[in-house]
Amino acid sequence: MIKKSMNNFNLRIFEKSSNTIGKTAVCMAKDGDKTVLIIMGQDKCGFKAEDSGEGKFKAELTHENAVVLRKHFPWTAPVKGLQKFMSFGFGDRLGLATPGHIELIRKRDIFPVFAQQSMRELTLTKRTYDDVLDAVTFAVFREGYKKGYGADGDHLKTAKDVQAALSLGFTMITLDCSDHIKNGASINIDIPQKYIDKYLNVEFDIEGIPLVFTKEELAACITIYSGVISFAAEIYRDFFASGKYDADLEISIDETESSTTPLQHYFVARELLDNEVVFATIAPRFCGEFQKGIDYIGDMVQFEKEINIHAAVARSLGYKLSIHSGSDKFSVFPIIAKACRGNFHLKTAGTNWLEAMRVAAAKDPGLYREIHKYAFTVFDEAKKYYHVTADITKIPGIQEIKDDDLPGLFDNSSDLRQLIHITYGFILDVYKDRLYALWHMHEDEYRSAIVKHIGRHLELLG
């Protein structure tokens, strides 16, 4: 990774980062404990940098310099890519995981969405979309990764947030339509004639699977999802229809208590298409539980039956399925891959954070013990942001566990995984400086942990 030093300077260069702007060389290097940009030539090429003498300039990894880097080296900027056969969202809450993600996919035919954050995650980590994109820009440059990556404004609910992400160059918007889903509402309605003509007494053949709407099922679709159709169509017209932004649109209807039936999925997709909304993916709410940081909970036979129909609907209508909260759903990954024939988008996020905390437990057991105890005190508050069923009374007492056994907690306790998973914002509020110092010191260990753990995801997904 770091192969050579620069004479007369305490710098260790990242070899894969070596590039040129005309006759000016640009690379990244370790300057003591800090990573910096080095510009070697007659001028600074627009970077905000200090003159280090002998035609060398040293630049901090700031937002201003990330903008300049993306201008000179377009491959460090995100591109649209959900049209690729398989795509994968590598959510990184810390801005540290991308080197490991790059190592994972160099020889895989996967389109990576390296920058992926929701407004909820930004709020809890106190980051901005600038921070998220800049961290990926510098990591991509450092690793010399030139195959293209995406940036996802994840689970955005308002036009204001969509505008903010697109204006920064994000190339994917996951439109969270949950506020417009009306589960539990009365379905005793008079069905408009246009829906009767389109759906009743019609058999839709989806790859040999017959989909037929009863009057009650059609009334439920209209009641529950009409607001979703109107909202998504408005967002599409305002931001995507003109082609001003070269970005993919994902429709998310997964953030709800009730699962999306295949009939409801078909209705939503068909209505969107008939309203001339162009989208790349739909994320249904699958049966069972896709909780954070742990394996699938539910009837796997029913899941396989339904996802086969969901995948067929997506193929027949010309888009692909998106699987949210995909982290660590190891038992159903082969089912997903088979049902979708390898053509899907899957998102991970918090599992990268858990691997960072595993490294903390291994390298500084004392610090981890402090954090572990603190997480118990904020767990109830954190549950306001995430639905989990962890029973934290089942987590072994930390005082009973030897230092060498602390990392193993992340393998052996789903309750512990969810405790640490959802309390990340509170933990960072108190321990951010100490944790980042540790992670920077043990960067190679974190990279290896990411490669091993996310690598397991990719292997099972085929």
C-alpha positions in Angstrom: 0.0 0.0 0.0 2.7 2.5 1.1 5.8 1.6 -0.8 8.3 4.5 -1.0 9.5 7.6 0.7 10.2 11.1 -0.6 13.8 12.3 0.0 14.2 15.1 2.5 10.5 14.8 3.5 8.9 12.7 6.2 6.4 11.3 3.6 5.4 7.8 2.6 3.6 7.8 -0.7 0.6 5.7 -1.6 1.9 4.2 -4.9 -1.5 3.6 -6.5 -2.3 7.3 -6.1 0.4 8.6 -8.4 -1.1 10.6 -11.3 -0.3 13.7 -13.4 -1.9 16.9 -14.5 0.1 17.8 -17.5 3.7 18.0 -16.2 2.6 18.2 -12.5 2.6 15.1 -10.4 -0.1 14.5 -7.8 -0.2 11.8 -5.2 -1.3 11.0 -1.7 1.1 10.4 1.2 1.3 9.8 4.9 2.8 12.8 6.6 3.5 11.3 10.0 0.0 10.2 11.2 -1.8 12.4 8.7 -2.7 11.7 5.1 -2.2 14.6 2.6 -2.1 15.4 -1.1 1.3 16.1 -2.6 1.6 18.3 -5.7 4.9 18.4 -7.5 5.4 20.9 -10.3 5.5 24.6 -11.1 2.1 25.5 -9.5 -0.6 24.2 -7.3 -3.1 23.4 -10.1 -5.9 25.0 -8.1 -5.3 23.1 -4.9 -5.3 25.0 -1.6 -1.8 23.9 -0.5 1.3 25.2 1.3 4.7 25.4 -0.4 7.0 22.8 1.1 10.0 23.9 -1.1 11.8 22.3 -4.0 8.6 22.5 -6.2 6.5 20.5 -3.8 3.2 21.5 -2.3 1.3 19.9 0.5 -2.5 20.0 0.6 -4.9 19.0 3.4 -7.8 16.6 2.6 -10.4 19.4 2.7 -13.7 19.8 0.8 -12.2 22.5 -1.4 -9.4 20.2 -2.4 -11.8 17.3 -3.1 -13.7 19.5 -5.5 -10.4 20.3 -7.3 -9.5 16.6 -7.4 -12.8 15.7 -9.0 -12.3 18.4 -11.6 -8.8 17.2 -12.6 -9.5 13.5 -12.3 -13.1 12.8 -13.2 -12.9 9.2 -12.2 -12.8 10.3 -8.6 -16.4 11.7 -9.0 -19.4 9.5 -8.9 -21.3 8.3 -11.9 -24.7 6.7 -12.6 -24.5 2.9 -12.6 -27.6 1.0 -11.4 -28.0 -0.2 -15.0 -25.1 -2.5 -14.4 -26.1 -6.1 -13.8 -25.3 -6.3 -10.1 -24.8 -3.3 -7.9 -24.0 -3.0 -4.2 -24.4 -0.2 -1.7 -21.4 0.0 0.7 -22.7 2.4 3.4 -19.8 3.8 5.3 -20.8 5.9 8.4 -17.2 6.7 9.3 -15.5 7.6 6.0 -12.9 4.9 6.6 -14.2 1.8 4.9 -13.8 2.5 1.2 -10.2 1.2 0.8 -11.4 -2.2 2.0 -14.5 -2.1 -0.3 -12.2 -1.3 -3.2 -10.0 -4.2 -2.5 -13.0 -6.4 -2.4 -14.4 -5.5 -5.8 -11.3 -4.9 -8.0 -11.7 -8.3 -9.6 -15.5 -8.5 -9.4 -18.1 -7.4 -11.9 -20.1 -5.3 -9.5 -21.0 -1.6 -9.7 -20.2 -0.1 -6.2 -22.1 2.7 -4.6 -19.4 3.7 -2.2 -21.0 6.9 -1.0 -24.3 6.0 0.6 -25.9 7.7 3.6 -29.4 8.5 4.8 -30.4 11.7 6.5 -30.9 9.7 9.7 -27.2 8.6 9.5 -26.0 12.1 8.7 -27.9 13.5 11.7 -26.5 10.8 14.1 -22.9 11.0 12.9 -23.0 14.8 12.5 -21.6 14.5 9.0 -22.8 16.2 5.7 -23.1 14.9 2.2 -20.0 16.9 1.4 -18.1 14.9 4.0 -19.5 11.6 2.7 -18.6 12.3 -0.9 -15.2 13.8 -0.2 -14.1 10.8 1.9 -14.9 8.5 -1.0 -13.2 10.8 -3.5 -9.9 10.8 -1.5 -10.1 7.0 -1.0 -10.7 6.3 -4.7 -7.8 8.5 -5.6 -5.6 6.9 -3.0 -6.4 3.4 -4.2 -6.2 4.3 -7.9 -9.7 3.0 -8.5 -10.9 4.1 -11.9 -13.8 1.8 -12.8 -16.5 4.1 -11.5 -18.7 4.3 -8.4 -22.0 5.7 -7.4 -23.2 8.1 -4.7 -26.6 7.5 -3.1 -28.7 10.1 -1.3 -30.3 7.3 0.7 -33.8 7.3 2.1 -34.6 10.9 1.3 -38.1 12.1 2.1 -38.3 15.7 0.9 -37.7 17.7 -2.2 -35.3 19.9 -0.3 -33.1 16.9 0.6 -33.3 15.5 -3.0 -32.2 18.8 -4.4 -29.3 19.1 -1.9 -27.9 15.7 -2.8 -28.3 16.1 -6.6 -26.7 19.5 -6.5 -23.6 18.0 -4.9 -23.3 15.5 -7.7 -24.9 12.4 -6.1 -25.8 10.0 -8.8 -28.6 8.0 -7.1 -31.6 9.1 -5.1 -33.4 6.6 -2.9 -36.8 8.2 -2.5 -38.3 7.1 0.8 -42.0 7.1 0.2 -42.9 5.8 3.7 -44.7 9.0 4.8 -47.1 8.5 1.9 -48.0 4.8 2.6 -51.4 4.5 4.3 -51.3 1.1 6.0 -54.2 0.6 8.3 -56.5 3.0 6.5 -60.0 1.9 5.7 -60.3 0.3 2.2 -64.0 0.6 1.9 -63.8 2.9 -1.1 -65.5 3.3 -4.4 -62.9 2.2 -7.0 -62.5 4.7 -9.8 -63.5 3.4 -13.2 -60.0 3.8 -14.6 -58.6 1.2 -12.1 -61.5 -1.1 -12.7 -60.9 -1.1 -16.5 -57.1 -1.6 -16.0 -57.0 -4.2 -13.3 -60.2 -6.0 -12.5 -61.0 -9.2 -14.4 -57.6 -9.1 -16.0 -54.9 -11.8 -15.6 -51.4 -10.4 -15.8 -49.0 -13.1 -16.9 -45.6 -12.5 -15.2 -43.2 -15.1 -16.5 -45.9 -17.7 -16.3 -47.1 -16.5 -12.9 -50.7 -15.3 -13.0 -51.4 -12.1 -11.0 -55.1 -11.4 -10.5 -56.6 -8.5 -8.5 -59.8 -9.0 -6.5 -61.9 -6.0 -5.8 -60.7 -6.0 -2.2 -57.0 -6.3 -3.2 -57.3 -3.5 -5.7 -59.1 -1.2 -3.2 -56.2 -1.9 -0.8 -53.6 -1.0 -3.4 -55.3 2.2 -4.2 -55.8 3.2 -0.6 -52.3 2.3 0.6 -50.2 3.5 -2.3 -52.0 6.3 -4.2 -50.0 8.8 -2.2 -46.8 7.1 -3.1 -47.5 7.3 -6.8 -48.3 11.1 -6.6 -45.3 11.8 -4.5 -42.8 9.9 -6.7 -44.3 11.4 -9.8 -43.9 14.9 -8.5 -40.3 14.3 -7.5 -39.5 12.7 -10.8 -41.0 15.6 -12.8 -39.2 18.2 -10.6 -35.7 16.7 -10.6 -35.3 13.9 -13.2 -37.6 14.4 -16.2 -35.5 17.3 -17.7 -32.3 15.3 -17.6 -30.5 18.1 -15.7 -29.1 15.6 -13.3 -27.5 12.3 -14.5 -28.8 10.2 -11.6 -30.8 7.1 -11.0 -34.0 7.0 -9.1 -34.9 4.3 -6.6 -38.4 3.9 -5.2 -38.3 2.8 -1.6 -41.5 1.4 -0.1 -39.8 -0.8 2.5 -39.9 1.5 5.6 -43.3 0.3 6.8 -44.7 -2.2 9.2 -46.6 -4.3 6.7 -44.9 -6.3 3.9 -45.4 -5.4 0.3 -47.4 -8.2 -1.5 -46.4 -9.0 -5.1 -49.8 -7.6 -6.2 -49.0 -4.3 -4.4 -45.5 -4.3 -5.9 -47.0 -4.7 -9.4 -49.6 -2.0 -8.8 -47.0 0.5 -7.6 -44.6 -0.2 -10.5 -47.3 -0.2 -13.2 -48.8 3.0 -11.9 -45.4 4.7 -11.8 -44.6 3.6 -15.4 -48.1 4.7 -16.6 -47.4 8.1 -15.0 -44.1 8.2 -17.1 -41.9 7.9 -14.0 -38.5 6.4 -15.0 -36.8 4.5 -12.2 -34.0 2.0 -11.9 -35.0 0.0 -8.8 -37.9 -0.6 -6.4 -37.3 -1.7 -2.8 -40.3 -3.5 -1.5 -40.9 -4.4 2.2 -40.3 -8.2 2.1 -42.1 -10.6 4.4 -40.3 -11.5 7.6 -37.8 -9.1 9.3 -34.8 -7.4 7.8 -33.5 -6.0 11.0 -30.2 -4.2 11.4 -27.0 -6.1 11.7 -28.4 -9.6 12.0 -29.6 -12.4 9.8 -33.1 -12.7 8.3 -35.9 -13.5 10.7 -38.9 -15.2 9.3 -40.3 -18.0 7.2 -37.7 -18.7 4.5 -40.1 -20.8 2.4 -42.5 -18.0 2.3 -39.7 -15.5 1.6 -38.4 -17.6 -1.3 -41.9 -17.9 -2.8 -42.6 -14.2 -2.6 -39.2 -12.9 -3.8 -39.4 -15.1 -6.8 -42.6 -13.2 -7.8 -41.2 -9.8 -6.8 -38.1 -10.5 -9.0 -40.3 -11.7 -11.9 -42.4 -8.5 -11.6 -39.2 -6.3 -11.7 -37.8 -8.2 -14.8 -41.1 -8.1 -16.7 -41.5 -4.3 -16.1 -37.9 -3.4 -16.8 -36.1 -2.6 -13.6 -34.4 -4.5 -10.8 -35.1 -5.2 -7.1 -33.4 -3.4 -4.4 -32.8 -5.1 -1.0 -32.5 -2.7 1.9 -31.0 -3.5 5.3 -29.1 -6.2 3.5 -26.3 -6.4 6.0 -25.6 -9.9 7.3 -28.7 -11.6 5.8 -26.5 -14.6 5.1 -29.2 -17.3 5.2 -31.2 -15.7 2.4 -28.4 -14.3 0.2 -28.4 -17.4 -2.1 -32.2 -17.2 -2.4 -32.0 -13.5 -3.4 -29.2 -14.2 -5.9 -31.2 -17.1 -7.5 -34.5 -15.3 -7.6 -33.0 -12.2 -9.2 -30.7 -14.2 -11.4 -27.9 -12.1 -10.1 -29.4 -8.8 -11.2 -30.2 -6.7 -8.1 -29.1 -3.9 -5.9 -28.3 -4.6 -2.2 -27.5 -2.2 0.5 -25.3 -2.6 3.5 -24.4 0.1 6.1 -24.1 -0.6 9.8 -22.2 -3.8 9.4 -19.1 -1.7 8.5 -19.5 0.1 11.7 -19.7 -3.1 13.6 -16.4 -4.3 12.1 -14.8 -1.0 13.2 -16.0 -1.7 16.7 -14.7 -5.3 16.5 -11.3 -3.8 15.7 -11.7 -1.4 18.7 -12.5 -4.4 21.0 -9.4 -6.2 19.8 -7.0 -3.3 19.9 -8.1 -1.4 23.0 -10.2 -3.6 25.2 -10.3 -0.9 27.9 -11.9 1.6 25.6 -14.3 -1.0 24.2 -15.4 -1.9 27.8 -16.3 1.8 28.4 -18.2 2.0 25.2 -20.0 -1.3 25.8 -21.3 -0.1 29.2 -22.3 3.3 27.8 -24.3 1.7 25.0 -26.6 0.1 27.5 -27.5 3.6 28.9 -28.5 5.0 25.5 -30.1 1.9 23.9 -33.7 3.0 24.7 -33.1 6.4 23.1 -31.5 4.8 20.1 -34.5 2.6 19.5 -36.5 5.7 18.5 -34.5 5.7 15.3 -34.4 1.9 14.5 -36.7 -1.1 14.8 -34.8 -3.9 16.6 -35.9 -6.8 18.8 -32.7 -7.2 20.7 -33.0 -8.3 24.4 -30.0 -6.7 26.0 -30.6 -8.6 29.2 -29.2 -11.6 27.4 -25.8 -10.0 26.6 -23.1 -11.5 28.9 -21.8 -9.2 31.6 -18.7 -7.4 30.2 -16.8 -8.0 33.4 -17.0 -11.7 32.9 -15.4 -11.7 29.5 -11.7 -11.9 28.9 -10.0 -9.2 26.7 -9.2 -11.8 24.0 -12.8 -12.9 23.8 -14.3 -9.4 23.3 -14.2 -9.4 19.5 -16.0 -12.8 19.5 -19.1 -11.1 21.0 -19.7 -9.7 17.5 -20.0 -13.3 16.2 -21.9 -14.9 19.0 -24.6 -12.4 20.1 -27.2 -10.9 17.8 -28.4 -8.9 20.8 -24.9 -7.4 21.2 -24.7 -6.6 17.5 -27.9 -4.7 17.6 -27.0 -2.9 20.8 -23.8 -1.6 19.3 -25.3 -1.2 15.8 -28.0 1.3 16.6 -26.2 3.3 19.3 -23.4 4.5 16.9 -24.5 8.1 17.0 -24.4 8.3 20.8 -21.1 6.5 20.9 -19.5 8.9 18.5 -20.8 11.9 20.4 -18.7 10.8 23.4 -15.8 8.7 22.0 -15.2 10.0 18.5 -11.7 11.3 18.9 -10.4 8.3 20.8 -12.0 5.9 18.3 -10.8 7.7 15.2 -7.3 7.8 16.6 -7.4 4.0 17.2 -8.9 3.3 13.7 -6.2 5.4 12.0 -3.5 3.6 13.9 -5.0 0.2 12.9 -6.1 1.0 9.4 -4.8 -2.2 7.9 -6.6 -4.3 10.5 -9.9 -2.5 9.7 -9.3 -3.0 6.0 -8.8 -6.7 6.6 -11.9 -6.9 8.7 -14.0 -5.3 6.0 -12.6 -7.5 3.3 -13.3 -10.6 5.3 -16.8 -9.7 6.5 -18.3 -7.9 3.4 -16.4 -10.5 1.3 -18.7 -13.1 2.9 -21.7 -11.2 1.7 -20.4 -11.1 -1.9 -19.5 -14.8 -1.9 -23.0 -15.9 -0.8 -24.6 -13.5 -3.3 -22.7 -15.2 -6.1 
